[in-house]
Amino acid sequence: MSDRAPRPVERQLPTEESEDLLALVHDIARREIVPVAAEEEEAGRFPRELFGLLSESGLLGLPYDSAYGGGDQPYEVYLQVLEELAAARLTVGLGVSVHSLACHALAGYGTKAQRAEHLPAMLGGGLLGGYCLSEPASGSDAASLRTKAVRDGDNWVITGTKAWITHGGIADFLTVLARTGGPGARGITAFLVPGDAPGLSASAPERKMGMNGSPTAQLHFDGVRVADDRRLGDEGQGFAIALSALDSGRLGIAACAVGVARAALDTAVAYAAGRSQFGRPVADFQGLRFLLADMATRIEAGRALCLAAARLRDAGRPFSQQAAMAKLFCTDTAMQVTVDAVQVLGGYGYTADFPAERYLREAKVLQIVEGTNQIQRMVIARHLMGPESR
Protein backbone atom coordinates (compact mmCIF):
# COMPACT_ATOMS: atom_id res chain seq x y z
CA MET A 1 0.00 0.00 0.00
CA SER A 2 1.49 3.35 -1.01
CA ASP A 3 1.34 6.47 1.14
CA ARG A 4 -1.99 8.29 1.25
CA ALA A 5 -2.25 12.00 0.54
CA PRO A 6 -2.58 13.81 3.88
CA ARG A 7 -6.19 14.48 4.78
CA PRO A 8 -7.09 18.19 4.92
CA VAL A 9 -7.44 19.40 8.51
CA GLU A 10 -10.04 21.88 9.73
CA ARG A 11 -8.09 24.95 10.77
CA GLN A 12 -8.68 28.44 12.06
CA LEU A 13 -6.23 30.59 10.11
CA PRO A 14 -5.65 34.28 10.76
CA THR A 15 -6.05 35.52 7.16
CA GLU A 16 -7.38 34.51 3.76
CA GLU A 17 -3.78 34.61 2.53
CA SER A 18 -2.90 31.98 5.11
CA GLU A 19 -5.73 29.76 3.90
CA ASP A 20 -4.49 30.06 0.32
CA LEU A 21 -0.97 29.22 1.48
CA LEU A 22 -2.08 26.04 3.25
CA ALA A 23 -4.11 25.04 0.20
CA LEU A 24 -0.99 25.48 -1.97
CA VAL A 25 1.10 23.36 0.39
CA HIS A 26 -1.55 20.64 0.51
CA ASP A 27 -1.64 20.57 -3.30
CA ILE A 28 2.16 20.34 -3.57
CA ALA A 29 2.18 17.54 -1.01
CA ARG A 30 -0.53 15.62 -2.85
CA ARG A 31 1.05 16.00 -6.31
CA GLU A 32 4.80 16.14 -5.73
CA ILE A 33 5.64 14.49 -2.41
CA VAL A 34 3.29 11.68 -1.44
CA PRO A 35 3.39 9.65 -4.70
CA VAL A 36 7.17 9.08 -4.46
CA ALA A 37 7.78 9.32 -0.70
CA ALA A 38 8.01 5.59 0.05
CA GLU A 39 10.18 4.83 -2.98
CA GLU A 40 12.59 7.69 -2.36
CA GLU A 41 12.94 6.92 1.34
CA GLU A 42 13.69 3.29 0.59
CA ALA A 43 16.30 4.33 -1.96
CA GLY A 44 17.76 6.99 0.35
CA ARG A 45 17.25 9.81 -2.17
CA PHE A 46 17.14 13.41 -1.02
CA PRO A 47 14.55 15.44 -3.01
CA ARG A 48 16.77 18.40 -3.92
CA GLU A 49 14.65 19.36 -6.93
CA LEU A 50 11.59 19.50 -4.69
CA PHE A 51 13.37 21.92 -2.38
CA GLY A 52 13.97 24.08 -5.44
CA LEU A 53 10.22 24.07 -6.04
CA LEU A 54 9.55 24.92 -2.40
CA SER A 55 11.99 27.82 -2.67
CA GLU A 56 10.36 29.11 -5.85
CA SER A 57 6.98 28.86 -4.12
CA GLY A 58 8.22 31.00 -1.21
CA LEU A 59 8.03 28.16 1.32
CA LEU A 60 11.63 28.26 2.57
CA GLY A 61 11.42 31.72 4.10
CA LEU A 62 7.89 31.92 5.47
CA PRO A 63 8.56 33.30 8.99
CA TYR A 64 11.08 35.91 7.83
CA ASP A 65 10.90 39.54 6.70
CA SER A 66 9.66 40.11 3.15
CA ALA A 67 12.22 42.91 2.81
CA TYR A 68 14.83 40.13 2.50
CA GLY A 69 12.76 37.64 0.52
CA GLY A 70 10.78 36.12 3.37
CA GLY A 71 7.06 35.47 3.59
CA ASP A 72 6.06 37.67 6.57
CA GLN A 73 4.03 34.75 7.93
CA PRO A 74 3.37 34.33 11.65
CA TYR A 75 4.88 31.27 13.28
CA GLU A 76 1.37 29.96 13.86
CA VAL A 77 0.94 29.62 10.10
CA TYR A 78 4.51 28.47 9.38
CA LEU A 79 4.14 25.55 11.81
CA GLN A 80 0.98 24.39 10.06
CA VAL A 81 2.92 24.38 6.79
CA LEU A 82 5.56 22.18 8.43
CA GLU A 83 2.86 19.82 9.70
CA GLU A 84 1.44 19.51 6.19
CA LEU A 85 4.84 18.77 4.66
CA ALA A 86 5.83 16.30 7.39
CA ALA A 87 2.51 14.47 7.02
CA ALA A 88 3.47 13.90 3.39
CA ARG A 89 7.13 13.04 4.07
CA LEU A 90 9.18 13.79 7.19
CA THR A 91 12.40 14.30 5.20
CA VAL A 92 10.74 17.31 3.59
CA GLY A 93 9.08 18.80 6.66
CA LEU A 94 12.16 18.39 8.84
CA GLY A 95 14.36 19.68 6.01
CA VAL A 96 12.37 22.90 5.82
CA SER A 97 12.53 23.25 9.61
CA VAL A 98 16.32 22.81 9.65
CA HIS A 99 16.73 25.27 6.78
CA SER A 100 14.71 27.84 8.73
CA LEU A 101 16.83 27.14 11.82
CA ALA A 102 19.98 27.77 9.77
CA CYS A 103 18.62 31.18 8.71
CA HIS A 104 17.71 32.25 12.24
CA ALA A 105 21.07 33.62 13.41
CA LEU A 106 21.54 35.86 10.37
CA ALA A 107 17.92 37.06 10.35
CA GLY A 108 17.86 37.79 14.07
CA TYR A 109 21.42 38.88 14.88
CA GLY A 110 23.11 39.83 11.61
CA THR A 111 23.77 43.43 10.66
CA LYS A 112 21.58 45.16 8.12
CA ALA A 113 24.37 44.82 5.55
CA GLN A 114 24.78 41.11 6.28
CA ARG A 115 21.07 40.47 5.94
CA ALA A 116 20.86 42.40 2.68
CA GLU A 117 23.83 40.49 1.22
CA HIS A 118 22.93 36.94 2.21
CA LEU A 119 19.29 36.51 3.25
CA PRO A 120 17.55 36.90 -0.14
CA ALA A 121 19.46 33.95 -1.61
CA MET A 122 18.98 31.90 1.56
CA LEU A 123 15.24 32.51 1.76
CA GLY A 124 14.22 32.39 -1.89
CA GLY A 125 17.23 31.71 -4.05
CA GLY A 126 17.15 27.94 -4.10
CA LEU A 127 19.83 27.51 -1.42
CA LEU A 128 19.69 24.88 1.32
CA GLY A 129 20.99 25.43 4.85
CA GLY A 130 22.49 23.38 7.65
CA TYR A 131 22.93 24.07 11.37
CA CYS A 132 26.19 23.10 13.08
CA LEU A 133 26.04 23.00 16.87
CA SER A 134 26.42 19.37 18.00
CA GLU A 135 29.77 17.59 18.05
CA PRO A 136 30.85 13.98 18.62
CA ALA A 137 31.56 14.69 22.31
CA SER A 138 29.00 17.44 22.95
CA GLY A 139 25.39 16.76 22.12
CA SER A 140 23.06 17.78 24.93
CA ASP A 141 25.97 19.60 26.62
CA ALA A 142 26.38 21.99 23.71
CA ALA A 143 28.23 24.61 25.80
CA SER A 144 31.24 22.26 25.95
CA LEU A 145 31.78 22.28 22.17
CA ARG A 146 35.43 22.14 21.04
CA THR A 147 35.43 23.42 17.47
CA LYS A 148 37.64 26.50 17.50
CA ALA A 149 37.67 29.73 15.52
CA VAL A 150 40.93 31.66 15.78
CA ARG A 151 41.22 35.22 14.51
CA ASP A 152 43.79 35.83 11.78
CA GLY A 153 43.64 39.50 10.79
CA ASP A 154 40.28 40.15 9.17
CA ASN A 155 39.53 36.42 9.00
CA TRP A 156 38.71 33.54 11.30
CA VAL A 157 40.17 30.05 10.94
CA ILE A 158 37.77 27.30 12.01
CA THR A 159 39.02 23.86 13.02
CA GLY A 160 37.02 20.96 14.45
CA THR A 161 34.27 18.43 13.76
CA LYS A 162 30.51 18.83 13.89
CA ALA A 163 28.20 15.81 14.19
CA TRP A 164 24.62 14.86 13.36
CA ILE A 165 24.31 17.60 10.78
CA THR A 166 21.10 17.43 8.74
CA HIS A 167 21.95 18.21 5.09
CA GLY A 168 25.59 17.50 5.93
CA GLY A 169 27.57 17.39 2.69
CA ILE A 170 24.83 18.95 0.53
CA ALA A 171 24.03 22.25 2.30
CA ASP A 172 24.87 25.48 0.46
CA PHE A 173 25.45 27.41 3.69
CA LEU A 174 25.97 26.58 7.35
CA THR A 175 25.41 28.39 10.60
CA VAL A 176 28.39 27.25 12.68
CA LEU A 177 28.94 27.67 16.42
CA ALA A 178 32.62 27.71 17.35
CA ARG A 179 34.73 28.56 20.37
CA THR A 180 36.49 31.93 20.15
CA GLY A 181 37.15 32.43 23.86
CA GLY A 182 37.48 30.53 27.11
CA PRO A 183 35.50 27.52 28.30
CA GLY A 184 31.75 27.52 28.75
CA ALA A 185 28.88 29.25 27.04
CA ARG A 186 30.41 32.73 26.99
CA GLY A 187 33.29 31.70 24.74
CA ILE A 188 31.16 30.71 21.72
CA THR A 189 30.56 32.73 18.55
CA ALA A 190 28.33 32.16 15.51
CA PHE A 191 29.53 32.24 11.89
CA LEU A 192 27.93 31.94 8.44
CA VAL A 193 30.06 29.50 6.43
CA PRO A 194 29.67 28.70 2.71
CA GLY A 195 28.97 25.04 2.06
CA ASP A 196 31.82 24.85 -0.45
CA ALA A 197 34.46 26.58 1.69
CA PRO A 198 38.00 25.21 1.19
CA GLY A 199 38.93 22.89 4.05
CA LEU A 200 35.34 21.82 4.68
CA SER A 201 34.52 18.14 4.08
CA ALA A 202 31.81 15.66 5.01
CA SER A 203 31.99 12.07 6.19
CA ALA A 204 29.77 9.41 4.65
CA PRO A 205 26.15 9.88 5.76
CA GLU A 206 25.10 8.07 8.92
CA ARG A 207 23.20 4.80 8.47
CA LYS A 208 19.95 5.42 10.30
CA MET A 209 16.82 3.49 11.22
CA GLY A 210 14.62 6.08 9.50
CA MET A 211 14.66 9.23 7.38
CA ASN A 212 17.01 7.57 4.93
CA GLY A 213 16.33 10.27 2.35
CA SER A 214 17.67 12.99 4.64
CA PRO A 215 21.50 12.96 4.77
CA THR A 216 22.95 13.25 8.28
CA ALA A 217 26.73 13.50 8.41
CA GLN A 218 29.75 14.70 10.33
CA LEU A 219 31.38 17.84 8.94
CA HIS A 220 35.11 18.43 9.29
CA PHE A 221 36.56 21.95 9.42
CA ASP A 222 40.25 21.77 8.56
CA GLY A 223 41.44 25.36 8.76
CA VAL A 224 38.31 26.78 7.10
CA ARG A 225 38.78 30.53 6.64
CA VAL A 226 35.83 32.91 6.86
CA ALA A 227 35.93 36.70 6.80
CA ASP A 228 35.02 38.60 9.95
CA ASP A 229 32.03 40.04 8.10
CA ARG A 230 30.55 36.53 8.28
CA ARG A 231 30.59 36.57 12.07
CA LEU A 232 26.99 36.74 13.31
CA GLY A 233 26.37 38.84 16.40
CA ASP A 234 29.08 39.77 18.88
CA GLU A 235 32.03 37.63 19.88
CA GLY A 236 30.88 35.37 22.72
CA GLN A 237 27.19 35.81 21.88
CA GLY A 238 26.94 32.56 19.94
CA PHE A 239 25.49 30.35 22.65
CA ALA A 240 22.68 32.80 23.38
CA ILE A 241 21.98 32.91 19.63
CA ALA A 242 21.93 29.11 19.52
CA LEU A 243 19.46 28.85 22.40
CA SER A 244 17.20 31.42 20.77
CA ALA A 245 17.26 29.44 17.53
CA LEU A 246 16.54 26.18 19.34
CA ASP A 247 13.44 27.56 21.05
CA SER A 248 11.97 28.25 17.62
CA GLY A 249 13.41 25.06 16.15
CA ARG A 250 11.77 22.95 18.84
CA LEU A 251 8.39 24.23 17.70
CA GLY A 252 9.33 23.13 14.19
CA ILE A 253 10.10 19.63 15.44
CA ALA A 254 6.81 19.58 17.36
CA ALA A 255 4.88 20.52 14.20
CA CYS A 256 6.66 17.80 12.22
CA ALA A 257 5.76 15.29 14.94
CA VAL A 258 2.09 16.25 14.64
CA GLY A 259 2.36 15.69 10.89
CA VAL A 260 3.87 12.21 11.24
CA ALA A 261 1.28 11.23 13.85
CA ARG A 262 -1.51 12.51 11.62
CA ALA A 263 -0.24 10.46 8.67
CA ALA A 264 -0.09 7.36 10.87
CA LEU A 265 -3.64 7.93 12.09
CA ASP A 266 -4.93 8.37 8.53
CA THR A 267 -3.29 5.08 7.57
CA ALA A 268 -4.81 3.30 10.56
CA VAL A 269 -8.30 4.68 9.95
CA ALA A 270 -8.24 3.74 6.25
CA TYR A 271 -7.07 0.22 7.04
CA ALA A 272 -9.62 -0.27 9.81
CA ALA A 273 -12.44 0.86 7.53
CA GLY A 274 -11.43 -1.49 4.73
CA ARG A 275 -10.40 -4.61 6.65
CA SER A 276 -13.03 -7.20 7.64
CA GLN A 277 -12.77 -9.88 10.32
CA PHE A 278 -15.49 -12.14 11.72
CA GLY A 279 -17.84 -10.91 9.01
CA ARG A 280 -17.64 -7.16 9.66
CA PRO A 281 -15.18 -4.25 9.30
CA VAL A 282 -12.61 -4.18 12.08
CA ALA A 283 -13.54 -0.52 12.57
CA ASP A 284 -16.80 -1.76 14.08
CA PHE A 285 -15.00 -3.28 17.07
CA GLN A 286 -15.20 -1.01 20.09
CA GLY A 287 -11.66 -1.71 21.29
CA LEU A 288 -10.19 -0.53 18.01
CA ARG A 289 -12.52 2.47 17.82
CA PHE A 290 -11.38 3.57 21.29
CA LEU A 291 -7.74 3.21 20.24
CA LEU A 292 -8.29 5.40 17.18
CA ALA A 293 -10.16 7.94 19.29
CA ASP A 294 -7.26 8.18 21.73
CA MET A 295 -4.80 8.61 18.86
CA ALA A 296 -6.86 11.44 17.38
CA THR A 297 -7.24 13.16 20.74
CA ARG A 298 -3.50 13.13 21.41
CA ILE A 299 -2.83 14.63 17.98
CA GLU A 300 -5.34 17.44 18.51
CA ALA A 301 -3.90 18.18 21.95
CA GLY A 302 -0.37 18.28 20.54
CA ARG A 303 -1.35 20.62 17.72
CA ALA A 304 -3.11 22.94 20.17
CA LEU A 305 -0.07 23.06 22.48
CA CYS A 306 2.28 23.71 19.57
CA LEU A 307 0.17 26.53 18.10
CA ALA A 308 -0.40 28.12 21.51
CA ALA A 309 3.37 28.41 21.92
CA ALA A 310 3.61 29.84 18.40
CA ARG A 311 1.08 32.52 19.26
CA LEU A 312 3.21 33.55 22.24
CA ARG A 313 6.21 33.84 19.95
CA ASP A 314 4.23 35.86 17.42
CA ALA A 315 3.15 38.25 20.21
CA GLY A 316 6.77 38.78 21.27
CA ARG A 317 6.23 37.08 24.62
CA PRO A 318 8.50 34.48 26.29
CA PHE A 319 7.80 31.02 24.94
CA SER A 320 10.83 28.89 25.84
CA GLN A 321 8.97 26.81 28.42
CA GLN A 322 6.01 26.29 26.11
CA ALA A 323 8.33 25.34 23.22
CA ALA A 324 9.92 22.67 25.40
CA MET A 325 6.47 21.42 26.43
CA ALA A 326 5.30 21.28 22.82
CA LYS A 327 8.42 19.44 21.67
CA LEU A 328 8.13 16.95 24.53
CA PHE A 329 4.42 16.26 24.18
CA CYS A 330 4.16 16.22 20.40
CA THR A 331 7.12 13.93 19.84
CA ASP A 332 6.02 11.53 22.58
CA THR A 333 2.59 11.59 20.94
CA ALA A 334 4.08 10.78 17.54
CA MET A 335 5.90 7.81 19.05
CA GLN A 336 2.77 6.46 20.74
CA VAL A 337 0.47 7.06 17.78
CA THR A 338 2.81 5.36 15.32
CA VAL A 339 3.16 2.35 17.64
CA ASP A 340 -0.62 2.16 17.84
CA ALA A 341 -0.97 2.50 14.06
CA VAL A 342 1.27 -0.51 13.54
CA GLN A 343 -0.87 -2.42 16.06
CA VAL A 344 -4.08 -1.50 14.22
CA LEU A 345 -2.66 -2.94 10.99
CA GLY A 346 -1.49 -6.08 12.76
CA GLY A 347 0.95 -8.15 10.71
CA TYR A 348 0.60 -5.79 7.76
CA GLY A 349 1.79 -2.93 9.99
CA TYR A 350 5.11 -4.73 10.37
CA THR A 351 5.69 -4.92 6.62
CA ALA A 352 7.12 -2.30 4.29
CA ASP A 353 4.07 -2.70 2.04
CA PHE A 354 2.32 -0.19 4.30
CA PRO A 355 3.82 3.12 5.51
CA ALA A 356 2.98 2.56 9.20
CA GLU A 357 6.34 0.92 9.96
CA ARG A 358 8.18 3.84 8.32
CA TYR A 359 6.27 6.36 10.41
CA LEU A 360 7.24 4.41 13.54
CA ARG A 361 10.92 4.43 12.61
CA GLU A 362 10.80 8.13 11.77
CA ALA A 363 8.95 9.16 14.92
CA LYS A 364 11.78 7.96 17.15
CA VAL A 365 14.30 10.52 15.95
CA LEU A 366 11.92 13.37 16.80
CA GLN A 367 12.30 12.51 20.50
CA ILE A 368 16.05 13.03 20.13
CA VAL A 369 16.84 15.91 17.76
CA GLU A 370 17.15 19.55 18.94
CA GLY A 371 17.31 18.49 22.55
CA THR A 372 16.24 15.06 23.77
CA ASN A 373 12.94 14.85 25.61
CA GLN A 374 14.88 14.42 28.84
CA ILE A 375 16.47 17.83 28.14
CA GLN A 376 13.00 19.27 27.51
CA ARG A 377 11.91 18.09 30.95
CA MET A 378 14.95 19.79 32.46
CA VAL A 379 14.07 23.03 30.66
CA ILE A 380 10.46 22.90 31.85
CA ALA A 381 11.45 22.14 35.44
CA ARG A 382 14.00 24.98 35.40
CA HIS A 383 11.27 27.41 34.41
CA LEU A 384 9.01 26.09 37.15
CA MET A 385 11.67 26.32 39.86
CA GLY A 386 13.10 29.68 38.83
CA PRO A 387 16.31 30.87 37.10
CA GLU A 388 18.52 30.04 40.09
CA SER A 389 17.67 26.31 39.88
CA ARG A 390 20.01 23.88 38.19
C-alpha positions in Angstrom: 0.0 0.0 0.0 1.5 3.4 -1.0 1.3 6.5 1.1 -2.0 8.3 1.2 -2.2 12.0 0.5 -2.6 13.8 3.9 -6.2 14.5 4.8 -7.1 18.2 4.9 -7.4 19.4 8.5 -10.0 21.9 9.7 -8.1 24.9 10.8 -8.7 28.4 12.1 -6.2 30.6 10.1 -5.7 34.3 10.8 -6.1 35.5 7.2 -7.4 34.5 3.8 -3.8 34.6 2.5 -2.9 32.0 5.1 -5.7 29.8 3.9 -4.5 30.1 0.3 -1.0 29.2 1.5 -2.1 26.0 3.3 -4.1 25.0 0.2 -1.0 25.5 -2.0 1.1 23.4 0.4 -1.5 20.6 0.5 -1.6 20.6 -3.3 2.2 20.3 -3.6 2.2 17.5 -1.0 -0.5 15.6 -2.9 1.0 16.0 -6.3 4.8 16.1 -5.7 5.6 14.5 -2.4 3.3 11.7 -1.4 3.4 9.6 -4.7 7.2 9.1 -4.5 7.8 9.3 -0.7 8.0 5.6 0.0 10.2 4.8 -3.0 12.6 7.7 -2.4 12.9 6.9 1.3 13.7 3.3 0.6 16.3 4.3 -2.0 17.8 7.0 0.4 17.3 9.8 -2.2 17.1 13.4 -1.0 14.6 15.4 -3.0 16.8 18.4 -3.9 14.6 19.4 -6.9 11.6 19.5 -4.7 13.4 21.9 -2.4 14.0 24.1 -5.4 10.2 24.1 -6.0 9.6 24.9 -2.4 12.0 27.8 -2.7 10.4 29.1 -5.9 7.0 28.9 -4.1 8.2 31.0 -1.2 8.0 28.2 1.3 11.6 28.3 2.6 11.4 31.7 4.1 7.9 31.9 5.5 8.6 33.3 9.0 11.1 35.9 7.8 10.9 39.5 6.7 9.7 40.1 3.1 12.2 42.9 2.8 14.8 40.1 2.5 12.8 37.6 0.5 10.8 36.1 3.4 7.1 35.5 3.6 6.1 37.7 6.6 4.0 34.7 7.9 3.4 34.3 11.7 4.9 31.3 13.3 1.4 30.0 13.9 0.9 29.6 10.1 4.5 28.5 9.4 4.1 25.5 11.8 1.0 24.4 10.1 2.9 24.4 6.8 5.6 22.2 8.4 2.9 19.8 9.7 1.4 19.5 6.2 4.8 18.8 4.7 5.8 16.3 7.4 2.5 14.5 7.0 3.5 13.9 3.4 7.1 13.0 4.1 9.2 13.8 7.2 12.4 14.3 5.2 10.7 17.3 3.6 9.1 18.8 6.7 12.2 18.4 8.8 14.4 19.7 6.0 12.4 22.9 5.8 12.5 23.3 9.6 16.3 22.8 9.6 16.7 25.3 6.8 14.7 27.8 8.7 16.8 27.1 11.8 20.0 27.8 9.8 18.6 31.2 8.7 17.7 32.3 12.2 21.1 33.6 13.4 21.5 35.9 10.4 17.9 37.1 10.3 17.9 37.8 14.1 21.4 38.9 14.9 23.1 39.8 11.6 23.8 43.4 10.7 21.6 45.2 8.1 24.4 44.8 5.5 24.8 41.1 6.3 21.1 40.5 5.9 20.9 42.4 2.7 23.8 40.5 1.2 22.9 36.9 2.2 19.3 36.5 3.2 17.5 36.9 -0.1 19.5 34.0 -1.6 19.0 31.9 1.6 15.2 32.5 1.8 14.2 32.4 -1.9 17.2 31.7 -4.1 17.1 27.9 -4.1 19.8 27.5 -1.4 19.7 24.9 1.3 21.0 25.4 4.9 22.5 23.4 7.7 22.9 24.1 11.4 26.2 23.1 13.1 26.0 23.0 16.9 26.4 19.4 18.0 29.8 17.6 18.1 30.9 14.0 18.6 31.6 14.7 22.3 29.0 17.4 23.0 25.4 16.8 22.1 23.1 17.8 24.9 26.0 19.6 26.6 26.4 22.0 23.7 28.2 24.6 25.8 31.2 22.3 26.0 31.8 22.3 22.2 35.4 22.1 21.0 35.4 23.4 17.5 37.6 26.5 17.5 37.7 29.7 15.5 40.9 31.7 15.8 41.2 35.2 14.5 43.8 35.8 11.8 43.6 39.5 10.8 40.3 40.1 9.2 39.5 36.4 9.0 38.7 33.5 11.3 40.2 30.1 10.9 37.8 27.3 12.0 39.0 23.9 13.0 37.0 21.0 14.5 34.3 18.4 13.8 30.5 18.8 13.9 28.2 15.8 14.2 24.6 14.9 13.4 24.3 17.6 10.8 21.1 17.4 8.7 22.0 18.2 5.1 25.6 17.5 5.9 27.6 17.4 2.7 24.8 19.0 0.5 24.0 22.3 2.3 24.9 25.5 0.5 25.4 27.4 3.7 26.0 26.6 7.3 25.4 28.4 10.6 28.4 27.2 12.7 28.9 27.7 16.4 32.6 27.7 17.4 34.7 28.6 20.4 36.5 31.9 20.1 37.1 32.4 23.9 37.5 30.5 27.1 35.5 27.5 28.3 31.8 27.5 28.7 28.9 29.3 27.0 30.4 32.7 27.0 33.3 31.7 24.7 31.2 30.7 21.7 30.6 32.7 18.6 28.3 32.2 15.5 29.5 32.2 11.9 27.9 31.9 8.4 30.1 29.5 6.4 29.7 28.7 2.7 29.0 25.0 2.1 31.8 24.9 -0.5 34.5 26.6 1.7 38.0 25.2 1.2 38.9 22.9 4.0 35.3 21.8 4.7 34.5 18.1 4.1 31.8 15.7 5.0 32.0 12.1 6.2 29.8 9.4 4.7 26.1 9.9 5.8 25.1 8.1 8.9 23.2 4.8 8.5 19.9 5.4 10.3 16.8 3.5 11.2 14.6 6.1 9.5 14.7 9.2 7.4 17.0 7.6 4.9 16.3 10.3 2.4 17.7 13.0 4.6 21.5 13.0 4.8 23.0 13.3 8.3 26.7 13.5 8.4 29.8 14.7 10.3 31.4 17.8 8.9 35.1 18.4 9.3 36.6 22.0 9.4 40.3 21.8 8.6 41.4 25.4 8.8 38.3 26.8 7.1 38.8 30.5 6.6 35.8 32.9 6.9 35.9 36.7 6.8 35.0 38.6 9.9 32.0 40.0 8.1 30.5 36.5 8.3 30.6 36.6 12.1 27.0 36.7 13.3 26.4 38.8 16.4 29.1 39.8 18.9 32.0 37.6 19.9 30.9 35.4 22.7 27.2 35.8 21.9 26.9 32.6 19.9 25.5 30.4 22.7 22.7 32.8 23.4 22.0 32.9 19.6 21.9 29.1 19.5 19.5 28.9 22.4 17.2 31.4 20.8 17.3 29.4 17.5 16.5 26.2 19.3 13.4 27.6 21.1 12.0 28.3 17.6 13.4 25.1 16.1 11.8 22.9 18.8 8.4 24.2 17.7 9.3 23.1 14.2 10.1 19.6 15.4 6.8 19.6 17.4 4.9 20.5 14.2 6.7 17.8 12.2 5.8 15.3 14.9 2.1 16.3 14.6 2.4 15.7 10.9 3.9 12.2 11.2 1.3 11.2 13.9 -1.5 12.5 11.6 -0.2 10.5 8.7 -0.1 7.4 10.9 -3.6 7.9 12.1 -4.9 8.4 8.5 -3.3 5.1 7.6 -4.8 3.3 10.6 -8.3 4.7 9.9 -8.2 3.7 6.2 -7.1 0.2 7.0 -9.6 -0.3 9.8 -12.4 0.9 7.5 -11.4 -1.5 4.7 -10.4 -4.6 6.7 -13.0 -7.2 7.6 -12.8 -9.9 10.3 -15.5 -12.1 11.7 -17.8 -10.9 9.0 -17.6 -7.2 9.7 -15.2 -4.2 9.3 -12.6 -4.2 12.1 -13.5 -0.5 12.6 -16.8 -1.8 14.1 -15.0 -3.3 17.1 -15.2 -1.0 20.1 -11.7 -1.7 21.3 -10.2 -0.5 18.0 -12.5 2.5 17.8 -11.4 3.6 21.3 -7.7 3.2 20.2 -8.3 5.4 17.2 -10.2 7.9 19.3 -7.3 8.2 21.7 -4.8 8.6 18.9 -6.9 11.4 17.4 -7.2 13.2 20.7 -3.5 13.1 21.4 -2.8 14.6 18.0 -5.3 17.4 18.5 -3.9 18.2 22.0 -0.4 18.3 20.5 -1.4 20.6 17.7 -3.1 22.9 20.2 -0.1 23.1 22.5 2.3 23.7 19.6 0.2 26.5 18.1 -0.4 28.1 21.5 3.4 28.4 21.9 3.6 29.8 18.4 1.1 32.5 19.3 3.2 33.5 22.2 6.2 33.8 19.9 4.2 35.9 17.4 3.1 38.2 20.2 6.8 38.8 21.3 6.2 37.1 24.6 8.5 34.5 26.3 7.8 31.0 24.9 10.8 28.9 25.8 9.0 26.8 28.4 6.0 26.3 26.1 8.3 25.3 23.2 9.9 22.7 25.4 6.5 21.4 26.4 5.3 21.3 22.8 8.4 19.4 21.7 8.1 17.0 24.5 4.4 16.3 24.2 4.2 16.2 20.4 7.1 13.9 19.8 6.0 11.5 22.6 2.6 11.6 20.9 4.1 10.8 17.5 5.9 7.8 19.1 2.8 6.5 20.7 0.5 7.1 17.8 2.8 5.4 15.3 3.2 2.3 17.6 -0.6 2.2 17.8 -1.0 2.5 14.1 1.3 -0.5 13.5 -0.9 -2.4 16.1 -4.1 -1.5 14.2 -2.7 -2.9 11.0 -1.5 -6.1 12.8 1.0 -8.2 10.7 0.6 -5.8 7.8 1.8 -2.9 10.0 5.1 -4.7 10.4 5.7 -4.9 6.6 7.1 -2.3 4.3 4.1 -2.7 2.0 2.3 -0.2 4.3 3.8 3.1 5.5 3.0 2.6 9.2 6.3 0.9 10.0 8.2 3.8 8.3 6.3 6.4 10.4 7.2 4.4 13.5 10.9 4.4 12.6 10.8 8.1 11.8 9.0 9.2 14.9 11.8 8.0 17.1 14.3 10.5 15.9 11.9 13.4 16.8 12.3 12.5 20.5 16.1 13.0 20.1 16.8 15.9 17.8 17.2 19.5 18.9 17.3 18.5 22.6 16.2 15.1 23.8 12.9 14.9 25.6 14.9 14.4 28.8 16.5 17.8 28.1 13.0 19.3 27.5 11.9 18.1 30.9 15.0 19.8 32.5 14.1 23.0 30.7 10.5 22.9 31.8 11.5 22.1 35.4 14.0 25.0 35.4 11.3 27.4 34.4 9.0 26.1 37.1 11.7 26.3 39.9 13.1 29.7 38.8 16.3 30.9 37.1 18.5 30.0 40.1 17.7 26.3 39.9 20.0 23.9 38.2 
